[in-house]
């Protein structure tokens, strides 16, 4: 971003680096998530709101957001390498990578690169689905499989999944295999989410929210999280946040851009959380 952009005013503040990942090559059912990153950015910079998080942290003053733009992804195996390289470059520059998907398959190369820099991470994953399939419809890199690949690769010490409400037998077996801690929607309360020791990686699939507040997703699953539920869970985090992604926004299914606005709010709140949890 240019020096006069309000998202990037303070050159001395800690930085979160946005990395757009315009791909839905591993989506099932519907495509469309590849178009998401520019629309999330537009909502983030819109005059309809300001750049303060709920805690009072101001983006561009207390913490800055750098924008690395969208990677030139081409629906090929080399995409994973491109994603890993962009994440590694952000970390090497002292920034915390925050990826804008794209479908959830992108979480695997992101976490792989974050773990290469920080060691195995604790993952806090919000989703309607556990995304633990050994493969889905013959695709081991499906957006329904990233956390199986992450756990197989040893990139996570701990995986806590919040908002799950579609756990079938296969994914239950996979969760047991990998020691995944699932906090289902049935009986949900923020206090049921275990505390993490860090370093922490946050992955937010927007279909973890109830479709009444996030209609712009490919897989509507009623009975989901409220915005306040997710913010309450994030507010309880006190371990260092070293990376994050916001994925599965499908603009083709959005209503009045409300899901893009939600994604933009999450960018602000995660940036504020990065500042609050950074080691002193």
Secondary structure, DSSP 8 states (H G I E B T S, - for coil): --TT-GGG--SSSEEEEEEEE---TT-SS---GGGHHHHHHHHHT-TTS-SB-TTS-BBTTTEEEEEEEE----SSTHHHHHHHHHHHHHHHTT-EEEEEESSTTHHHHHHHHHHHHH-SEEEEEE-SS----S-BTTBTTSTT-HHHHHHHTT-EEEEEEEEE----HHHHHHHHHHT-EEEESTT--GGGS----S-EEEEEEGGGB-TTT---SSS--SS-B-HHHHHHHHHT--S-EEEEEEE---GGG-STTHHHHHHHHHHHHHHHHHHHHS--
